[in-house]
Amino acid sequence: MESLAGKLITGIKELAKKSTTLYQKIVEQSLVTPSCGLGSQTVEGAKKVLELLKGVSQAVRESVK
């Protein structure tokens, strides 16, 4: 199964077909956020979601390098 970061990267590449400049621009100007409802999580649950989100963001940014 493809990771969330992998799915996001694949989707961005699909949007930016044939243009590495557009791909880079999309990655640099995008904001990755958790789904709605984070406020109803426990503190530990919210921390886990944010750590996972941080990993997705880092993986997507690394795909530009």
C-alpha positions in Angstrom: 0.0 0.0 0.0 1.3 3.4 -0.9 2.0 5.8 1.9 0.0 9.0 2.4 3.1 11.1 1.4 3.5 8.9 -1.7 -0.1 9.4 -2.7 0.2 13.2 -2.2 3.4 13.3 -4.3 1.7 11.2 -7.1 -1.2 13.6 -7.1 1.0 16.6 -7.3 3.0 15.1 -10.2 -0.3 14.4 -12.0 -1.3 18.0 -11.6 2.0 19.3 -12.8 2.6 16.9 -15.7 5.5 17.9 -17.9 6.5 20.8 -15.7 9.1 20.4 -12.9 8.8 24.1 -12.2 5.1 23.8 -11.6 5.6 20.7 -9.4 8.1 22.6 -7.3 5.8 25.6 -7.1 2.9 23.5 -5.9 5.0 21.8 -3.2 6.5 25.1 -2.0 3.1 26.9 -1.9 1.0 24.1 -0.4 -0.2 23.7 3.1 -0.7 20.2 4.6 -3.2 20.1 7.4 -4.9 17.5 9.5 -8.5 16.5 8.9 -11.3 18.3 10.8 -11.9 17.1 14.4 -8.4 17.3 15.8 -9.7 19.3 18.7 -11.7 16.3 19.9 -8.6 14.1 20.1 -6.7 13.5 23.4 -3.5 15.4 23.8 -1.5 12.3 23.0 -3.7 11.6 19.9 -3.3 15.1 18.6 0.5 14.9 19.1 0.6 11.7 17.1 -1.5 13.2 14.2 0.8 16.3 14.1 3.9 14.1 14.1 2.6 12.0 11.2 1.6 15.2 9.4 5.1 16.6 9.9 6.5 13.4 8.3 4.2 13.8 5.3 5.3 17.4 4.9 9.0 16.6 5.1 8.6 13.7 2.6 6.8 15.9 0.1 9.4 18.7 0.5 12.2 16.2 0.0 10.7 15.1 -3.3 11.6 18.5 -4.8 15.3 18.2 -3.9 
